[in-house]
Amino acid sequence: MSAVLPGDTIAEAVNWRHALHRRPELAFHETETADFIASRLESFGLAVRRGYGTTGLVATLSRGTSSRVVGLRADMDALPIMEASGVAHASLVPGVMHACGHDGHVTMLLAAAREIAALPDLDGTVHFIFQPAEEVEGGAREMIRDGLFRDFPVDEVYGIHNWPGLKPGAMVARDGAMMAAFATFEISVTGRGSHGAMPHEGADPILAASQIVTALQSIAARNVSPLEAAVVSATQIHGGDAYNVIPESVVIRGTTRWFSPAVGDVIEARLGAVASMVATAMGASATVDYKRLYPATINTPAKAADIRAIAGGTTGLTVEDSAPSMAAEDFAFMLEERPGAYIWLGAARDGDNPGLHSPRFDFNDAILGDGIRLWRDIAAARLARA
């Protein structure tokens, strides 16, 4: 199988990607994006069903007599970020941009669907899954709740994410953990307001909140084994309106990350206890709203090994190893339901190389061919005629 795609395929893919980049849409509002995808899939002769997870869609290709079924997934949503990339195809939607490369993910799978549909020896079924709302909102979970794997049962499922920390031409598909589980927390600290010049007359929630933020760091440092991974990060503090008034209340918000479910339990229990006890010691009170959002993204080792063999073989990518990331990914919900693997595809740029979620980020078009070929070769290998 050729490791080189026709030039017109890449040129068209670049045009698609730029069109998607100009019109980003937030979670569960990807209607224009879904229309763009569906019209092209249907032009390839594929059957398309819509309405999974509100805006998600699935296209199906079946050939031969084999009962084998593979799912290939791309995410569609953008982020609420004002773009500062300076590219000619920058977002036309104020305050919304594709800062994570989902426009590239859609493009790679869309172009690969056409390549896969042209394979002469395919024997089985491919479901092309275009998922909404990966960013925090759990679109994968919602597609599953709407019957994704009931209506489109798969033996295995795969996802690709561009990875600016890897050089182009490289890929990673680890055995086991790829991405962390995550939760968010909101701690409401209530004290007793007073004049800033007379703090002894109140119970200062700002002081209590400051002590809580510091004490939260003891969870990973002293409650979790040094051999386990854990992150507790306070990312927001809100309270007060005047220079000379101690307010009644303060809100602390943040995120936690882990791989082991037991560690996740420890973090949640200790966060609540630390916040309450420290606030009490400062003469205030604290309530915690803690939400577990995504589980850890855990690859099936045998499937990850198969992907590494395909990538390093017919696709011609360099197979690398890497530590897992403490970032999170809702493809985890799909891997809880079916065997499969999540793949990082090298996407680094020479010189300035903004990371994912940067307002200066723009998907690296130079890797479109890598992703298209990898998707094509996965389908060809997993559904090869016996």
C-alpha positions in Angstrom: 0.0 0.0 0.0 1.4 3.4 -1.0 2.7 5.6 1.8 2.1 8.6 -0.5 -1.3 10.1 -1.1 -2.1 12.0 -4.4 -1.3 15.7 -4.3 -4.9 16.6 -5.0 -6.1 14.6 -2.0 -3.8 16.6 0.3 -4.7 19.9 -1.4 -8.4 19.2 -1.0 -7.9 18.2 2.7 -6.1 21.4 3.4 -9.0 23.4 1.9 -11.5 21.4 4.0 -9.4 22.0 7.1 -9.2 25.7 6.6 -12.9 26.0 5.9 -13.6 24.2 9.2 -11.1 26.4 11.0 -12.9 29.5 9.9 -16.3 28.4 11.2 -15.6 26.8 14.6 -18.6 25.7 16.8 -18.8 25.0 20.5 -20.0 21.8 22.2 -23.3 20.4 21.0 -23.7 23.3 18.6 -21.6 21.8 15.7 -24.5 21.9 13.2 -22.6 23.6 10.4 -19.7 21.3 11.0 -22.0 18.2 10.9 -23.6 19.4 7.7 -20.1 19.9 6.1 -19.1 16.3 7.1 -22.4 14.7 6.2 -22.5 16.2 2.7 -19.1 14.9 1.8 -19.6 11.5 3.3 -22.8 11.1 1.3 -20.9 12.1 -1.8 -18.6 9.2 -1.2 -21.6 6.9 -1.3 -21.7 6.3 2.5 -24.9 6.0 4.6 -25.0 8.7 7.3 -27.1 8.7 10.5 -27.3 11.9 12.6 -28.5 13.0 16.0 -26.2 11.0 18.3 -25.1 13.2 21.2 -27.2 16.0 19.6 -24.9 16.9 16.7 -22.8 13.7 16.3 -23.0 11.5 13.2 -21.9 8.1 12.0 -21.2 6.9 8.5 -21.0 3.3 7.6 -19.1 1.3 5.0 -19.6 -2.4 4.6 -17.9 -4.8 2.2 -17.6 -8.5 1.7 -18.9 -11.1 4.1 -16.9 -10.7 7.3 -18.7 -9.9 10.5 -15.7 -7.8 11.8 -16.5 -4.2 12.6 -14.1 -1.3 13.4 -15.0 2.1 14.7 -12.9 5.2 13.8 -13.6 8.4 15.7 -12.8 12.1 15.3 -14.0 15.0 17.5 -15.6 18.1 16.0 -15.9 20.9 18.7 -13.9 24.1 19.2 -13.0 26.1 22.3 -14.2 29.4 23.7 -10.9 31.2 23.0 -10.2 34.4 21.0 -7.8 33.4 18.2 -4.4 35.1 18.0 -2.7 32.8 15.4 -2.6 35.4 12.7 -3.2 32.9 10.0 -5.2 33.8 6.8 -7.8 31.2 7.6 -8.4 32.4 11.2 -11.7 32.0 13.0 -14.5 34.2 11.8 -16.5 33.6 15.0 -15.5 36.0 17.7 -14.3 34.3 20.9 -14.4 30.8 19.4 -11.5 28.9 17.7 -10.2 25.5 16.9 -7.4 25.6 19.5 -7.0 21.9 19.8 -6.9 20.7 16.2 -10.3 19.1 16.0 -10.7 20.7 12.6 -7.6 18.6 11.5 -9.0 15.5 13.2 -12.3 15.8 11.2 -10.4 16.5 8.0 -8.1 13.4 8.4 -11.0 11.0 9.1 -13.2 12.6 6.3 -10.4 12.2 3.7 -9.6 8.8 5.0 -13.2 7.7 4.6 -12.9 8.3 0.9 -9.6 6.5 0.7 -11.1 3.5 2.7 -14.2 3.4 0.5 -11.8 2.9 -2.5 -9.9 0.0 -1.0 -10.4 -3.1 -3.2 -10.0 -5.8 -0.6 -11.9 -4.6 2.4 -13.9 -7.4 4.1 -16.1 -6.1 7.0 -17.6 -2.9 8.3 -16.2 0.5 9.2 -18.2 3.0 11.3 -16.8 6.6 10.9 -17.8 8.3 14.1 -17.8 12.1 14.2 -18.2 13.2 17.8 -19.3 16.5 19.3 -18.3 18.1 22.6 -15.0 16.5 23.5 -13.9 19.6 25.4 -15.2 19.0 29.0 -18.8 18.3 27.9 -18.5 14.6 27.4 -19.9 14.2 23.9 -18.6 10.6 23.7 -20.6 9.7 26.7 -23.7 11.4 25.2 -23.3 9.5 21.9 -23.1 6.2 23.8 -26.2 7.1 25.8 -28.0 7.8 22.6 -27.2 4.3 21.4 -24.0 4.6 19.5 -22.7 1.1 20.2 -26.2 -0.3 20.2 -26.9 0.9 16.7 -23.3 0.6 15.5 -21.8 -2.3 17.4 -18.0 -2.4 16.9 -15.3 -5.0 17.8 -12.7 -2.3 18.4 -12.6 1.5 18.3 -9.7 3.9 17.7 -9.1 7.7 18.0 -6.3 10.0 16.8 -5.2 13.3 18.3 -2.5 15.6 16.9 0.3 16.0 19.4 2.6 19.1 19.2 5.0 17.5 21.7 6.0 14.9 19.0 7.8 15.5 15.8 5.9 14.9 12.5 6.2 11.4 11.3 6.1 10.0 14.8 3.2 8.3 16.8 2.5 6.9 20.2 0.0 4.3 21.2 0.8 3.1 24.7 -0.2 -0.1 26.3 -2.5 1.0 29.1 -2.8 4.6 30.3 -2.7 7.4 27.8 -4.6 10.2 29.4 -5.8 10.9 33.0 -9.2 10.9 34.6 -10.4 14.4 35.7 -12.8 16.2 37.9 -13.6 19.8 38.7 -14.2 21.3 42.1 -15.8 24.5 43.4 -15.2 25.4 47.1 -17.4 28.1 48.5 -15.8 29.7 51.6 -18.1 31.7 53.8 -16.9 34.0 56.6 -18.1 37.2 58.1 -17.3 40.4 56.3 -15.8 43.5 57.9 -13.9 46.7 57.2 -10.4 46.0 55.9 -9.1 48.3 58.7 -10.8 46.2 61.4 -10.3 42.5 60.4 -10.7 41.3 63.9 -14.4 42.1 63.7 -14.9 39.5 61.0 -13.9 36.1 59.8 -11.8 36.6 56.7 -12.8 34.2 53.9 -10.0 35.4 51.7 -7.4 34.3 54.3 -9.2 31.0 54.8 -9.3 30.5 51.0 -5.6 31.2 50.7 -4.9 28.6 53.4 -7.1 26.1 51.7 -5.3 26.5 48.4 -2.0 25.9 50.1 -3.3 23.0 52.1 -4.8 21.3 49.0 -1.2 20.6 47.8 -0.7 18.2 50.7 -3.1 15.8 49.0 -0.8 14.8 46.2 2.3 15.3 48.4 1.2 13.4 51.5 -2.0 11.4 50.9 -1.1 9.7 47.6 1.8 7.3 47.2 4.8 8.8 45.4 4.5 5.9 43.0 1.1 7.0 41.8 0.1 10.1 39.7 -2.1 12.8 41.1 -2.7 16.5 40.4 -4.8 19.0 42.5 -4.8 22.4 40.9 -6.7 25.5 42.1 -7.2 27.6 38.9 -9.5 30.4 40.0 -10.2 32.5 43.1 -13.0 34.9 43.2 -14.0 37.2 46.0 -14.3 40.8 47.1 -15.2 44.1 45.3 -13.5 46.9 47.2 -10.0 47.6 48.4 -11.0 48.3 52.0 -13.8 45.6 52.5 -13.2 42.0 53.6 -16.0 40.1 51.8 -18.5 37.6 53.1 -17.5 34.8 50.7 -14.9 33.5 48.3 -15.1 30.9 45.6 -12.1 28.6 44.7 -12.3 26.5 41.5 -10.0 24.0 40.0 -9.3 20.6 38.6 -7.9 17.2 39.8 -6.3 14.4 37.8 -5.5 10.8 38.4 -5.2 7.3 36.7 -6.0 4.8 39.5 -9.7 4.9 40.7 -8.5 4.4 44.2 -6.4 7.6 43.9 -9.4 9.4 42.6 -11.3 8.4 45.7 -8.6 9.6 48.0 -8.4 13.0 46.2 -12.1 13.5 46.4 -12.4 12.6 50.1 -9.3 14.6 51.2 -10.2 17.7 49.2 -13.6 17.9 51.0 -12.0 17.3 54.4 -9.1 19.7 53.9 -11.4 22.5 52.7 -13.9 22.0 55.6 -11.3 21.7 58.4 -9.1 24.6 57.3 -12.1 26.9 56.9 -13.3 25.9 60.4 -9.9 26.6 61.9 -10.1 30.1 60.4 -13.5 30.8 61.8 -15.2 30.3 58.4 -17.1 27.4 56.7 -16.6 25.7 53.3 -18.8 23.6 51.1 -17.5 21.6 48.1 -19.1 20.9 44.8 -17.0 18.1 43.3 -17.7 16.6 39.8 -16.0 13.6 38.3 -16.2 14.2 34.6 -14.0 11.8 32.5 -12.4 8.5 33.4 -8.8 7.7 32.5 -8.1 6.9 28.8 -6.8 3.3 29.0 -5.7 1.5 25.8 -6.2 -2.2 25.3 -2.6 -3.4 25.2 -3.2 -5.9 22.3 -5.0 -3.3 20.2 -2.3 -0.7 20.9 0.4 -3.2 19.8 -1.5 -3.8 16.6 -1.7 -0.1 15.9 2.0 0.3 16.5 2.7 -2.5 14.0 0.5 -0.9 11.4 1.9 2.6 11.9 5.5 1.4 11.8 4.8 -0.9 8.8 2.7 0.1 5.9 2.2 3.7 7.1 5.9 4.3 7.6 5.6 6.3 10.9 8.2 6.2 13.6 6.8 4.4 16.6 7.8 6.1 19.9 7.1 5.6 23.6 6.1 8.4 25.9 4.9 8.9 29.4 1.1 9.3 29.7 -0.4 12.8 29.8 -2.3 14.2 32.8 -4.6 15.9 30.4 -7.9 14.2 29.8 -9.9 12.9 26.8 -13.5 11.7 26.6 -12.6 9.0 24.2 -12.1 7.2 27.5 -15.8 6.5 27.6 -15.6 4.6 24.3 -12.6 2.6 25.6 -14.7 1.7 28.6 -17.3 0.2 26.3 -15.1 -1.5 23.6 -11.5 -2.6 23.2 -9.3 -0.2 21.2 -6.6 2.4 21.4 -6.0 6.2 21.5 -3.2 7.4 19.3 -1.0 10.5 19.5 0.2 11.7 16.0 3.3 13.9 15.9 2.4 17.5 15.0 5.3 19.7 16.1 6.2 22.8 14.1 9.7 24.1 13.5 10.4 27.2 15.5 7.4 28.6 17.3 5.2 25.6 18.3 2.2 26.7 20.4 0.7 24.0 22.5 -2.9 22.7 22.5 -5.4 25.2 23.7 -3.1 28.2 23.0 -4.8 31.2 21.3 -1.9 31.0 18.8 -2.4 27.3 18.0 -3.2 26.2 14.4 -3.2 22.6 13.3 -0.2 21.6 11.3 -1.4 20.9 7.8 1.9 19.0 7.1 0.7 16.0 9.1 -2.7 15.6 7.3 -1.2 12.9 5.1 0.1 11.0 8.1 -3.3 10.9 9.7 -5.2 10.0 6.5 -2.7 7.1 5.7 -2.8 5.8 9.2 -6.6 5.7 9.3 -6.6 4.0 5.9 -4.0 1.5 6.9 -5.8 0.7 10.2 -9.0 -0.1 8.3 -7.1 -2.1 5.6 -5.2 -4.2 8.2 -8.1 -4.8 10.6 -10.5 -5.8 7.8 -8.2 -7.5 5.4 -9.6 -10.5 3.5 -8.6 -13.8 5.1 
